């Protein structure tokens, strides 16, 4: 028979931490997307979009999911994670976000068709990451889902991701960029917890312990990778901003 699970076993502070992590990753990634849209060099544009995909897909989506899953538990029963599936979810997240951003950021000029398609692909990337990540979860029993809540979680991700991309059009000030990050962070976090509300566990206490690794066993490597994934885009954005704001000196002939 279905049994309840806990998503807040470590307290509500974890939800705040997961959301703030998503906001930082998404805001940085959207800043990279804006840089991609403002450059005329195809190579530079592609580089910026790769950095954006790593920031959004790797940190804003995957690390957020990882942090939020620290609060997931089946009271009295073990939860394990398949490492290969967990790694696959990270790769799929970055790749899917890159596809969405490539559609949206491939041209300087705004087009509704590209925005809607880019938002659709980016929102689906959030969903793909979440449910692939859940595929990595191993419990004493089986995991099922409520179809209605699954569809709702995908809709939330697509709508909010589209809105966040729209915010990046012509943004040249800090406040609108932060608003875009807040919106996309809400998309990722809202999708995650809606998807978790869709979970229907069928646990069997008499079943063998699940195979895999405890989540805290790879906590440190994940945060090291997250720090590295953030460092490069942050440095790139700061350098690009400093370069664009540097005063231009003119030589006066004597």
C-alpha positions as a Markdown table, in Angstrom:
| # | Residue | x | y | z |
|---|---|---|---|---|
| 1 | Unk | 0.0 | 0.0 | 0.0 |
| 2 | Unk | 1.2 | 3.6 | -0.6 |
| 3 | Unk | 3.2 | 5.1 | 2.3 |
| 4 | Unk | 4.1 | 8.7 | 3.0 |
| 5 | Unk | 7.6 | 10.1 | 2.6 |
| 6 | Unk | 9.2 | 13.3 | 4.0 |
| 7 | Unk | 10.5 | 16.1 | 1.8 |
| 8 | Unk | 11.5 | 18.4 | 4.7 |
| 9 | Unk | 13.3 | 16.0 | 7.1 |
| 10 | Unk | 16.1 | 18.5 | 7.7 |
| 11 | Unk | 13.8 | 21.5 | 8.1 |
| 12 | Unk | 12.4 | 24.3 | 6.0 |
| 13 | Unk | 15.8 | 26.1 | 6.0 |
| 14 | Unk | 16.9 | 23.6 | 3.3 |
| 15 | Unk | 14.1 | 24.8 | 1.0 |
| 16 | Unk | 15.4 | 28.3 | 1.4 |
| 17 | Unk | 19.0 | 27.2 | 0.7 |
| 18 | Unk | 17.9 | 25.2 | -2.4 |
| 19 | Unk | 16.0 | 28.2 | -3.7 |
| 20 | Unk | 18.8 | 30.6 | -3.2 |
| 21 | Unk | 21.2 | 28.2 | -4.9 |
| 22 | Unk | 18.9 | 28.0 | -7.9 |
| 23 | Unk | 18.5 | 31.8 | -8.0 |
| 24 | Unk | 22.3 | 32.4 | -8.0 |
| 25 | Unk | 22.9 | 29.7 | -10.7 |
| 26 | Unk | 20.0 | 30.9 | -12.9 |
| 27 | Unk | 20.8 | 34.6 | -12.5 |
| 28 | Unk | 24.4 | 34.0 | -13.5 |
| 29 | Unk | 23.3 | 31.8 | -16.4 |
| 30 | Unk | 20.9 | 34.4 | -17.7 |
| 31 | Unk | 23.6 | 37.0 | -17.4 |
| 32 | Unk | 25.7 | 34.8 | -19.7 |
| 33 | Unk | 22.8 | 34.4 | -22.0 |
| 34 | Unk | 22.5 | 38.2 | -22.3 |
| 35 | Unk | 26.2 | 38.4 | -23.1 |
| 36 | Unk | 25.6 | 35.8 | -25.8 |
| 37 | Unk | 22.8 | 37.8 | -27.3 |
| 38 | Unk | 24.9 | 41.0 | -27.3 |
| 39 | Unk | 28.0 | 39.7 | -29.1 |
| 40 | Unk | 28.4 | 39.5 | -32.9 |
| 41 | Unk | 31.0 | 36.7 | -32.8 |
| 42 | Unk | 29.5 | 33.2 | -33.4 |
| 43 | Unk | 32.3 | 31.6 | -31.4 |
| 44 | Unk | 32.0 | 34.0 | -28.5 |
| 45 | Unk | 28.2 | 33.5 | -28.5 |
| 46 | Unk | 28.6 | 29.8 | -28.4 |
| 47 | Unk | 31.1 | 30.0 | -25.5 |
| 48 | Unk | 28.7 | 32.3 | -23.5 |
| 49 | Unk | 25.8 | 29.8 | -24.1 |
| 50 | Unk | 27.9 | 26.9 | -22.8 |
| 51 | Unk | 28.7 | 28.9 | -19.7 |
| 52 | Unk | 25.0 | 29.7 | -19.3 |
| 53 | Unk | 24.0 | 26.1 | -19.7 |
| 54 | Unk | 26.5 | 25.0 | -17.0 |
| 55 | Unk | 25.3 | 27.7 | -14.6 |
| 56 | Unk | 21.6 | 27.1 | -15.1 |
| 57 | Unk | 21.6 | 23.4 | -15.8 |
| 58 | Unk | 24.5 | 22.4 | -13.5 |
| 59 | Unk | 24.0 | 24.7 | -10.6 |
| 60 | Unk | 20.5 | 26.4 | -10.9 |
| 61 | Unk | 18.8 | 23.1 | -11.6 |
| 62 | Unk | 20.9 | 20.0 | -10.7 |
| 63 | Unk | 22.6 | 21.3 | -7.5 |
| 64 | Unk | 19.3 | 22.8 | -6.4 |
| 65 | Unk | 17.7 | 19.4 | -6.8 |
| 66 | Unk | 20.6 | 17.7 | -5.0 |
| 67 | Unk | 20.2 | 20.1 | -2.0 |
| 68 | Unk | 16.5 | 19.7 | -1.9 |
| 69 | Unk | 16.8 | 15.9 | -1.9 |
| 70 | Unk | 18.9 | 16.1 | 1.3 |
| 71 | Unk | 15.5 | 16.5 | 3.0 |
| 72 | Unk | 13.9 | 13.5 | 1.3 |
| 73 | Unk | 13.5 | 10.4 | 3.5 |
| 74 | Unk | 11.4 | 7.3 | 4.1 |
| 75 | Unk | 11.1 | 7.3 | 7.9 |
| 76 | Unk | 12.8 | 4.3 | 9.3 |
| 77 | Unk | 13.9 | 2.9 | 5.9 |
| 78 | Unk | 17.1 | 3.6 | 3.9 |
| 79 | Unk | 17.4 | 5.7 | 0.8 |
| 80 | Unk | 20.2 | 5.2 | -1.7 |
| 81 | Unk | 21.3 | 6.8 | -5.0 |
| 82 | Unk | 22.6 | 5.2 | -8.1 |
| 83 | Unk | 25.7 | 7.2 | -9.0 |
| 84 | Unk | 25.6 | 6.7 | -12.7 |
| 85 | Unk | 22.0 | 7.7 | -13.0 |
| 86 | Unk | 22.7 | 10.7 | -10.8 |
| 87 | Unk | 25.6 | 11.8 | -13.1 |
| 88 | Unk | 23.4 | 11.2 | -16.1 |
| 89 | Unk | 20.8 | 13.6 | -14.7 |
| 90 | Unk | 23.4 | 16.3 | -14.4 |
| 91 | Unk | 24.6 | 15.8 | -18.0 |
| 92 | Unk | 21.1 | 15.7 | -19.4 |
| 93 | Unk | 20.3 | 18.9 | -17.5 |
| 94 | Unk | 23.2 | 20.9 | -18.9 |
| 95 | Unk | 22.7 | 19.5 | -22.4 |
| 96 | Unk | 18.9 | 20.2 | -22.5 |
| 97 | Unk | 19.4 | 23.7 | -21.1 |
| 98 | Unk | 22.0 | 24.4 | -23.7 |
| 99 | Unk | 19.6 | 23.3 | -26.5 |
| 100 | Unk | 17.0 | 25.7 | -25.1 |
| 101 | Unk | 19.4 | 28.6 | -24.8 |
| 102 | Unk | 20.8 | 27.9 | -28.2 |
| 103 | Unk | 17.4 | 28.4 | -29.8 |
| 104 | Unk | 16.8 | 31.6 | -27.8 |
| 105 | Unk | 20.2 | 33.2 | -27.8 |
| 106 | Unk | 21.5 | 32.2 | -31.3 |
| 107 | Unk | 20.4 | 35.6 | -32.7 |
| 108 | Unk | 20.7 | 39.2 | -31.4 |
| 109 | Unk | 17.2 | 40.2 | -32.6 |
| 110 | Unk | 14.3 | 39.2 | -30.4 |
| 111 | Unk | 11.7 | 36.8 | -31.9 |
| 112 | Unk | 8.6 | 35.4 | -30.1 |
| 113 | Unk | 9.0 | 32.1 | -31.8 |
| 114 | Unk | 12.5 | 31.6 | -30.5 |
| 115 | Unk | 11.5 | 32.7 | -27.0 |
| 116 | Unk | 8.6 | 30.3 | -26.8 |
| 117 | Unk | 10.6 | 27.4 | -28.2 |
| 118 | Unk | 13.6 | 28.2 | -26.0 |
| 119 | Unk | 11.3 | 28.5 | -22.9 |
| 120 | Unk | 9.7 | 25.2 | -23.8 |
| 121 | Unk | 13.1 | 23.4 | -24.1 |
| 122 | Unk | 14.5 | 25.0 | -21.0 |
| 123 | Unk | 11.5 | 24.2 | -18.9 |
| 124 | Unk | 11.5 | 20.6 | -20.2 |
| 125 | Unk | 15.2 | 20.5 | -19.2 |
| 126 | Unk | 14.2 | 21.2 | -15.6 |
| 127 | Unk | 11.6 | 18.3 | -15.8 |
| 128 | Unk | 14.0 | 15.9 | -17.5 |
| 129 | Unk | 16.7 | 16.6 | -14.8 |
| 130 | Unk | 14.2 | 16.1 | -12.0 |
| 131 | Unk | 12.7 | 12.8 | -13.1 |
| 132 | Unk | 16.0 | 11.4 | -14.2 |
| 133 | Unk | 17.4 | 12.3 | -10.8 |
| 134 | Unk | 14.4 | 10.6 | -9.2 |
| 135 | Unk | 15.1 | 7.5 | -11.3 |
| 136 | Unk | 18.4 | 7.4 | -9.4 |
| 137 | Unk | 16.6 | 7.1 | -6.1 |
| 138 | Unk | 16.6 | 3.6 | -4.7 |
| 139 | Unk | 14.2 | 2.7 | -1.8 |
| 140 | Unk | 12.8 | -0.5 | -0.3 |
| 141 | Unk | 9.9 | -0.8 | -2.7 |
| 142 | Unk | 8.8 | 1.1 | -5.8 |
| 143 | Unk | 8.3 | 4.7 | -6.7 |
| 144 | Unk | 5.2 | 5.8 | -8.6 |
| 145 | Unk | 3.8 | 9.2 | -9.6 |
| 146 | Unk | 0.5 | 11.1 | -9.8 |
| 147 | Unk | 0.1 | 11.9 | -13.5 |
| 148 | Unk | -1.8 | 15.2 | -12.9 |
| 149 | Unk | 0.9 | 16.6 | -10.6 |
| 150 | Unk | 3.6 | 15.5 | -13.0 |
| 151 | Unk | 1.9 | 17.4 | -15.8 |
| 152 | Unk | 1.5 | 20.4 | -13.5 |
| 153 | Unk | 5.1 | 20.3 | -12.5 |
| 154 | Unk | 6.2 | 20.4 | -16.2 |
| 155 | Unk | 3.8 | 23.3 | -16.9 |
| 156 | Unk | 5.2 | 25.3 | -14.0 |
| 157 | Unk | 8.7 | 24.8 | -15.3 |
| 158 | Unk | 8.0 | 25.7 | -18.9 |
| 159 | Unk | 5.9 | 28.9 | -18.1 |
| 160 | Unk | 8.4 | 30.3 | -15.6 |
| 161 | Unk | 11.4 | 29.4 | -17.7 |
| 162 | Unk | 9.9 | 31.2 | -20.6 |
| 163 | Unk | 9.2 | 34.2 | -18.4 |
| 164 | Unk | 12.8 | 34.2 | -17.1 |
| 165 | Unk | 14.2 | 34.2 | -20.7 |
| 166 | Unk | 11.9 | 37.0 | -21.6 |
| 167 | Unk | 13.3 | 39.1 | -18.7 |
| 168 | Unk | 16.7 | 38.8 | -20.3 |
| 169 | Unk | 15.7 | 40.7 | -23.5 |
| 170 | Unk | 17.4 | 44.1 | -23.3 |
| 171 | Unk | 18.3 | 43.9 | -19.6 |
| 172 | Unk | 21.2 | 46.1 | -18.8 |
| 173 | Unk | 20.6 | 46.7 | -15.1 |
| 174 | Unk | 21.2 | 44.6 | -12.1 |
| 175 | Unk | 17.6 | 44.7 | -10.7 |
| 176 | Unk | 15.9 | 43.2 | -13.8 |
| 177 | Unk | 18.6 | 40.6 | -14.0 |
| 178 | Unk | 18.1 | 39.6 | -10.4 |
| 179 | Unk | 14.3 | 39.5 | -11.1 |
| 180 | Unk | 15.0 | 37.1 | -13.9 |
| 181 | Unk | 17.0 | 34.9 | -11.6 |
| 182 | Unk | 14.3 | 35.0 | -8.9 |
| 183 | Unk | 11.6 | 33.9 | -11.5 |
| 184 | Unk | 13.7 | 31.1 | -12.9 |
| 185 | Unk | 14.7 | 30.0 | -9.4 |
| 186 | Unk | 11.0 | 29.9 | -8.6 |
| 187 | Unk | 10.4 | 27.7 | -11.7 |
| 188 | Unk | 13.1 | 25.2 | -10.7 |
| 189 | Unk | 12.1 | 25.1 | -7.0 |
| 190 | Unk | 8.4 | 25.0 | -7.7 |
| 191 | Unk | 8.8 | 22.3 | -10.3 |
| 192 | Unk | 10.9 | 20.2 | -7.8 |
| 193 | Unk | 8.4 | 20.3 | -5.0 |
| 194 | Unk | 5.4 | 19.8 | -7.2 |
| 195 | Unk | 7.2 | 16.8 | -8.7 |
| 196 | Unk | 7.9 | 15.5 | -5.2 |
| 197 | Unk | 4.2 | 16.0 | -4.2 |
| 198 | Unk | 3.5 | 13.7 | -7.2 |
| 199 | Unk | 5.6 | 10.9 | -5.7 |
| 200 | Unk | 3.7 | 7.8 | -4.6 |
| 201 | Unk | 5.8 | 5.4 | -2.6 |
| 202 | Unk | 5.0 | 1.7 | -2.3 |
| 203 | Unk | 7.4 | 0.6 | 0.4 |
| 204 | Unk | 8.1 | -2.9 | 1.6 |
| 205 | Unk | 10.0 | -3.0 | 4.9 |
| 206 | Unk | 10.7 | -6.7 | 4.4 |
| 207 | Unk | 12.5 | -6.1 | 1.1 |
| 208 | Unk | 16.3 | -6.2 | 0.8 |
| 209 | Unk | 18.1 | -2.9 | 1.4 |
| 210 | Unk | 18.5 | -0.9 | -1.8 |
| 211 | Unk | 21.8 | -0.8 | -3.6 |
| 212 | Unk | 23.6 | 2.5 | -4.2 |
| 213 | Unk | 25.3 | 5.2 | -2.2 |
| 214 | Unk | 24.0 | 7.4 | 0.6 |
| 215 | Unk | 23.5 | 11.0 | -0.4 |
| 216 | Unk | 25.9 | 12.4 | 2.2 |
| 217 | Unk | 28.7 | 10.2 | 0.8 |
| 218 | Unk | 29.1 | 12.4 | -2.3 |
| 219 | Unk | 28.0 | 15.7 | -0.8 |
| 220 | Unk | 31.5 | 17.1 | -0.7 |
| 221 | Unk | 32.4 | 16.3 | -4.4 |
| 222 | Unk | 29.1 | 17.8 | -5.5 |
| 223 | Unk | 29.8 | 21.1 | -3.8 |
| 224 | Unk | 33.4 | 21.2 | -5.1 |
| 225 | Unk | 32.1 | 20.7 | -8.7 |
| 226 | Unk | 29.4 | 23.3 | -8.1 |
| 227 | Unk | 32.0 | 25.9 | -6.9 |
| 228 | Unk | 34.1 | 25.2 | -10.0 |
| 229 | Unk | 31.1 | 25.4 | -12.3 |
| 230 | Unk | 30.3 | 28.9 | -10.8 |
| 231 | Unk | 33.8 | 30.2 | -10.8 |
| 232 | Unk | 34.4 | 30.3 | -14.5 |
| 233 | Unk | 31.1 | 32.0 | -15.5 |
| 234 | Unk | 31.4 | 34.6 | -12.6 |
| 235 | Unk | 34.9 | 35.5 | -13.8 |
| 236 | Unk | 33.8 | 35.7 | -17.4 |
| 237 | Unk | 30.8 | 38.0 | -16.6 |
| 238 | Unk | 32.9 | 40.2 | -14.3 |
| 239 | Unk | 35.6 | 40.6 | -17.0 |
| 240 | Unk | 33.0 | 41.3 | -19.7 |
| 241 | Unk | 31.3 | 43.9 | -17.5 |
| 242 | Unk | 34.5 | 45.6 | -16.6 |
| 243 | Unk | 35.6 | 45.6 | -20.3 |
| 244 | Unk | 32.3 | 47.2 | -21.4 |
| 245 | Unk | 32.4 | 49.8 | -18.7 |
| 246 | Unk | 36.1 | 50.8 | -19.1 |
| 247 | Unk | 36.5 | 54.4 | -20.2 |
| 248 | Unk | 37.8 | 54.9 | -23.7 |
| 249 | Unk | 40.9 | 57.1 | -23.9 |
| 250 | Unk | 41.5 | 59.3 | -26.9 |
| 251 | Unk | 44.9 | 60.6 | -27.9 |
| 252 | Unk | 45.1 | 64.3 | -28.4 |
| 253 | Unk | 47.7 | 65.4 | -30.9 |
| 254 | Unk | 50.0 | 68.1 | -29.6 |
